[in-house]
Amino acid sequence: MFEHYFTVEVGRVDLDGTVRRVRGLRGLLQNVTPSPDGAFVVLTRIEPPYSRLVPARRFPSVVEIWDLERGERRHASRASGYGIESDDEGRAGARRFAWKSGRETTLGWIERDRDDGGTTIHRWMAISGPFPSTPFEIARSDADIASFGWTQAGTPYFTTESEDGLTTQLQVVFAEGMREVWAGSTANRYDSPGRALRQDGSVGPVLEVDGRIFLAGDGLGPGGPQPFLDTFDVRTGTTQRLFSAEPGVYEVVLGILGTDPLTIITSRETETEPPNLYAVRGTSRSALRRLASPYPELAKVTRRVLNYKRADGVALSGTLYLPAGHRAGERLPTLVWIYPYEFSDREQAEQLDVRSFRFHKVKGPSPLAAVVEDYAVLLNPTVPILHEEGSMNDDYLPQLVASVEAAVDHLVAIGVTDPARVAVAGRSYGAFSSANLLIHSRRFATAIAMSGAYNRTLTPFGFQHEKRSFWDATDLYTSISPFFRANQIEVPILLVHGGADENGGTPPLQARRFFHALVGEGARARYVELPYEGHHYWARENVLLAAAEMLDWLDRTIGSDAVKAPAGEIANAP
């Protein structure tokens, strides 16, 4: 059945609409990418055996090069994927591939190998046309090669990533050897050099002009983001700033139209102006098209960034939204929307992502719907799980509680929040954490949990950045699982979940069984399952339903309509 539904053919469509199928090029094909001259394609062919344990992208596969005119396969790599072992030398098949731009037809890919001492290495291999020909090595690294390719001018570059995914290194390859361009921590957002702009903004080869590449970044610092555009000379390693957004304005560079004179496309927004596209040349700026605000309901709400500390002295922040017409000193029912992040460095954990001057960002059933209904909303307060020593999540619970309680206490101290009417909410890992807060804290009158996981023994080989398995850290997995302490939840909780959640850690079973446990223990709970919806909610009906359920739940638990309801409520979306 898998082969029946997913077998495809490759064809070429001329400008007059004529379709020419490529003879023999048929099967379970993915990532079909033509060479720059259109004479060849490289593709990934999925091969049996098919496993029910992993998604199709991890099935065994081979990489093939095909001649489009002749309909002939010219090259094939060794098989790689789930269940495919390395050969006797420790080599594995190609994992990723990329064409070199320009007239020369060259294809590169990454494979795993062993050096003479038996240490695993990662090799960037390439093969040039006409095919078949002999593959050759461009670069090798002890660390995993995360991305690679050639710039528009043909300069090879690649990035490596540490095993924990926290350290990145960018290198350029010259005939005389490799040169490091940048190295640092991905968690250190203040020090990010930005991303390399490509020929067409975000697609095509990296743009290189006269030995310089262009780096566009967020420019995050203590005062908030200040987007920029730099040039980086790949030979000398020198950087020159070409563009910087005005303070208090978020104007990010999307692409370059020309370099003589420099003409760029930007997306510009402020606290009151929605994102609009501009062409910028020197000091002149012209709007490509004016877009009206998509959220007129939020026009009169107020917001500001709060700064406070948790009990251990770690600096925290969050964005407070207050409804239109709010009077100073008026205490409101409050929704706190959370998502924890892990850090190994305190300085990085304290970096503020202050974006109060950016326009509102509304996605899916947004918590900002609550501020329109006269609730205070603390959006994304920082919840760092810091592990300077020991394993990643050993202090997850105490740091989660300390971070969110510090936020609530600050809201109460500044006269915004009624301490008896506070709700905590989140999605995915935020949902899991919201349920945990009902068990380990007494600050909250209710919780709303969307698309969460509540029993970590059902994700036994890790979660988030936790690398230990259930059998390596059994006590951790059970102690942080809300399912194991469902009998300790004494306040109402709303669970919302996609009926077709495809995320490996959050299948619908997670929410259903947690709801059953809550009902069995007499808790006041409501479960809403969105039909055919995945981990993220996209259908208009489901987004509106989830938002309506959230608002209705707030009204009934911490709002003016708060009443006692019988245990074990359940709602199934029609």
ABEGO torsion letter per residue (X at the ends): XAAAAABBBBBBBBAAGBBBBBBGBBEBBBGBBBBAAGABBBBBBBBOBBBAABBAAABBBBBBBBBAAAGBBABBBBBBEBGBBBBAAGBBBBABBBBBBEABBBBBBBBBBBBAAGBBBBBBBBBBOBOBBBBBBABBBABBBABBEBBAAGBBBBBBBBAAGABBBBBBBBAAEBBBABBEBAABAAABAEBBBBAAGABEBBBBBGGBBBBBBAGBBAAEBBBBBBBBBAAAGBBBBABBBBBGBBBBBABBABAOBBBBBBBBBBAABBBBBBBBBEABBBBABBBBBABAAAAABBBBBBBBBBAAGBBBBBBBBBBBGBBBGBBBBBBBBBBBBBBABAAAAABBBBAAABBBBBBEBBAAAAAAAGBBBBBGBBBBBBBABEBAAAAAAAAAAAAAAAAAAAAAAAGABBAABBBBBEBEAAAAAAAAAAAABAABABBBBBGBBABAAABAAEBEABABBAAABAAAAAAABAAAAAAABABBBBBBBBAABABAABBAAAAAAAAAAAAAAGBBBBBBBBBGBBABBABAAAAAAAAAAAAAAAAAAABAABBBBBBGBBBBBX
